[in-house]
């Protein structure tokens, strides 16, 4: 099937790009669900575990997962009709409001769908319609979920980090076995690097500078990129974080004492490094005359 898509992409690139865009937009709609519901699911599980540890009655919740309940207005509870749930266009059909009560829906829903579709098509354009290209599209989807969950909750969920980590190692086992050792070392180095920074900062200041989820995310990126590109990821994420952090303080008056999640910067840097990391390093070393 991949070979058929590769041939079709070569003969009808626009048509295949449109098909991929539409499919990825549908995936983006599901990512919106994951971004909203997974933190709630995790919080409820924590509440149940805390109750058990304290010998308290287990809290009761309505059934809530990535499938149930179906899409509905959070204000009035009205079910969203299938045609109103269409990715990107559904929001505009509703003019950003519930058809029943007029409650506003965030523009972030179609924005994430559009972002997912656009980045997916870009990845396939850069890498090609190959097994590696498809794996990198899934890599992109997972990073989108992690980015927005961290923005909302200062949380990088273990399930998503672990999926990203094991998928990166699996891609090397199946598609790039010659680089598997680099991937394993990258995962170890990614975790231990931020773990060391965390403890050094805590010993010096008595404060926690980042969460454990950041360690796991960099470990997952190391599993995809190998140890060689990890310095580039750290530098890029620091640069992106500094630029965006200063911009938010200047433009939005963000309290400089308020913590800024580091996960989105790692995700952005990791995505850039996966697509263009080697090119960036080659140009850098060429400038130095190596």
C-alpha positions in Angstrom: 0.0 0.0 0.0 2.9 2.4 0.8 4.4 1.7 -2.6 1.0 2.5 -4.3 0.8 5.8 -2.4 4.4 6.6 -3.3 3.6 6.0 -7.0 0.4 8.1 -6.7 2.3 10.9 -5.0 4.8 11.0 -7.8 2.1 11.1 -10.5 -0.6 13.1 -8.7 1.0 15.0 -5.9 -1.7 17.6 -5.4 -4.5 15.0 -5.2 -2.6 12.9 -2.7 -1.7 16.0 -0.6 -5.4 16.9 -0.5 -6.3 13.4 0.6 -3.6 13.4 3.3 -4.7 16.9 4.5 -8.3 15.8 4.9 -7.4 12.6 6.7 -4.9 14.5 9.0 -7.6 17.1 9.8 -9.8 14.3 11.0 -7.0 13.1 13.1 -6.6 16.6 14.4 -10.2 16.5 15.5 -9.4 13.4 17.6 -6.3 15.1 19.0 -8.6 17.9 20.3 -10.4 15.2 22.2 -7.2 13.7 23.6 -5.9 17.1 24.6 -9.1 17.9 26.5 -10.0 14.5 28.0 -6.7 12.8 28.8 -5.7 15.2 31.6 -9.2 14.8 33.1 -8.8 11.0 33.0 -5.4 11.2 34.6 -6.7 13.5 37.4 -9.6 11.2 38.2 -7.2 8.3 38.4 -5.0 10.2 40.8 -8.1 11.0 42.9 -9.0 7.3 43.1 -5.4 6.3 44.0 -5.2 9.1 46.7 -8.5 7.9 48.2 -7.2 4.3 48.3 -4.0 5.4 50.0 -5.9 7.3 52.6 -8.4 4.6 53.2 -11.2 6.9 52.0 -14.2 5.9 49.9 -13.5 5.7 46.2 -14.9 8.8 44.4 -17.6 8.0 41.8 -17.4 9.5 38.4 -19.6 9.2 35.3 -18.1 7.2 32.5 -15.5 9.3 30.9 -12.8 8.3 28.3 -11.7 9.2 24.8 -14.9 7.8 23.3 -17.6 8.4 25.9 -19.4 10.7 26.3 -19.9 11.8 22.7 -19.2 15.3 21.5 -21.5 17.8 23.2 -21.7 21.4 24.3 -20.1 21.8 27.7 -22.6 24.6 28.6 -26.0 23.1 27.7 -25.1 19.5 27.1 -26.6 19.4 23.5 -25.1 16.8 21.3 -23.0 18.2 18.4 -24.4 17.0 15.1 -22.0 15.1 12.8 -21.9 17.8 10.2 -21.1 20.4 12.9 -18.2 18.1 14.0 -16.5 18.3 10.6 -12.8 19.3 11.1 -12.1 23.0 10.5 -15.3 23.8 8.5 -17.6 22.7 11.3 -16.5 25.5 13.5 -17.2 28.0 10.8 -20.6 26.5 10.0 -21.5 27.1 13.6 -19.8 30.5 13.6 -17.9 29.4 16.6 -21.0 29.0 18.8 -23.3 26.3 20.0 -26.3 26.0 17.8 -28.6 25.5 20.8 -27.4 27.9 23.5 -25.0 30.2 21.7 -22.0 29.4 23.9 -18.8 30.3 22.2 -16.4 27.6 21.1 -12.7 28.3 21.2 -11.0 29.0 17.9 -8.2 26.6 19.1 -10.3 23.6 17.9 -10.1 24.4 14.2 -6.6 25.8 14.7 -5.3 22.4 16.0 -7.0 20.6 13.2 -5.5 22.9 10.6 -2.1 22.7 12.3 -2.2 18.9 12.4 -3.2 18.7 8.7 -0.6 21.2 7.5 2.3 19.7 9.4 1.4 16.2 8.3 1.4 17.2 4.7 4.7 19.1 5.2 6.3 16.0 6.7 5.2 13.8 3.9 6.4 16.4 1.4 9.9 16.6 3.0 10.4 12.9 3.8 8.1 11.2 1.2 5.4 8.7 1.3 7.5 6.0 2.9 7.3 4.0 6.1 9.6 6.5 7.8 7.5 9.4 6.5 4.3 7.9 8.0 6.0 7.2 11.3 7.2 10.8 11.4 3.6 11.9 10.8 2.6 10.0 13.9 5.5 11.5 15.7 4.1 14.9 14.8 0.6 14.1 16.1 2.0 13.0 19.5 4.1 16.1 19.8 1.0 18.3 19.1 -0.9 16.5 21.9 2.0 16.9 24.3 2.5 20.5 23.5 -1.1 21.7 24.1 -1.6 19.5 27.2 1.6 21.0 28.7 0.4 24.5 27.8 -3.0 23.9 29.5 -1.9 21.8 32.5 1.9 21.9 32.9 1.7 18.2 32.3 3.4 15.8 29.9 1.4 12.6 30.3 3.4 9.4 30.7 1.2 7.4 28.3 2.0 9.8 25.4 5.7 10.1 26.3 6.0 6.3 26.5 4.3 5.8 23.2 6.6 8.3 21.6 9.6 6.6 23.2 8.8 3.0 22.2 7.6 4.1 18.8 11.0 5.8 18.2 12.9 2.6 19.2 10.5 0.4 17.1 11.1 2.6 14.0 14.8 2.0 14.4 14.3 -1.7 14.9 12.2 -2.1 11.7 13.4 0.7 9.4 16.9 1.7 10.6 18.5 -1.2 12.6 22.0 0.1 11.8 21.2 3.2 14.0 19.4 1.3 16.9 22.4 1.7 19.3 22.4 5.5 18.6 18.7 5.6 19.4 19.1 3.7 22.7 22.0 5.9 23.7 19.9 8.9 22.7 17.1 7.8 25.0 19.4 7.3 27.9 21.3 10.6 27.3 18.1 12.6 26.8 16.7 11.5 30.2 19.9 11.8 32.1 20.7 15.2 30.7 17.6 17.0 32.0 17.6 14.8 35.1 21.1 16.2 35.9 20.0 19.8 35.2 17.0 19.3 37.4 19.0 18.2 40.4 21.8 20.7 39.9 19.2 23.5 39.8 17.3 22.1 42.8 20.5 21.8 44.9 21.6 25.3 44.0 18.2 27.1 44.5 16.0 24.7 46.4 13.4 25.0 43.7 12.2 22.6 40.9 13.1 24.1 37.5 11.2 21.5 35.4 9.0 18.5 35.7 9.9 14.8 35.3 7.8 14.8 32.1 10.4 16.9 30.4 13.1 14.2 31.1 10.9 11.6 29.5 10.1 13.8 26.5 13.7 14.4 25.8 14.4 10.7 26.2 11.7 10.0 23.6 13.2 12.6 21.3 16.6 10.9 21.8 15.0 7.6 20.8 13.9 9.2 17.5 16.9 11.4 16.7 19.8 9.5 18.2 22.3 11.0 20.6 24.0 13.0 17.9 21.2 15.5 17.5 20.4 16.0 21.2 22.7 19.0 21.7 20.9 20.7 18.8 17.5 20.0 20.4 18.6 21.4 23.7 20.0 24.6 22.0 17.0 25.0 19.8 14.5 24.5 22.7 16.4 27.0 24.8 16.4 29.6 22.0 12.8 29.1 21.2 11.9 29.3 24.9 13.8 32.5 25.4 12.3 34.2 22.4 8.7 33.2 23.1 9.0 33.8 26.8 10.3 37.3 26.3 7.7 38.0 23.7 4.9 36.8 26.0 6.2 39.1 28.8 6.5 42.1 26.5 3.3 41.6 24.5 0.9 40.1 27.0 2.4 41.3 30.3 2.9 37.8 31.5 4.2 37.6 35.0 7.9 36.7 34.7 7.6 34.8 38.0 4.9 32.5 36.5 6.4 29.2 35.3 6.5 28.6 31.6 6.1 25.0 30.4 9.3 23.7 28.7 7.6 20.8 26.9 6.3 22.8 23.9 9.8 24.2 23.3 11.3 20.7 23.4 8.6 19.5 21.0 9.2 22.3 18.5 12.9 21.8 18.6 12.6 18.0 18.3 10.3 18.3 15.3 12.6 20.7 13.6 15.6 18.5 14.3 13.9 15.4 13.0 13.2 17.0 9.7 16.2 19.3 9.2 18.6 18.6 12.0 21.3 17.1 9.8 21.1 19.9 7.3 21.4 22.5 10.1 24.5 20.8 11.5 26.0 20.4 8.0 25.6 24.1 7.3 26.9 25.0 10.7 30.1 23.0 10.3 30.5 24.3 6.7 30.4 27.8 8.1 33.2 26.8 10.5 35.2 25.3 7.6 34.9 21.7 8.6 
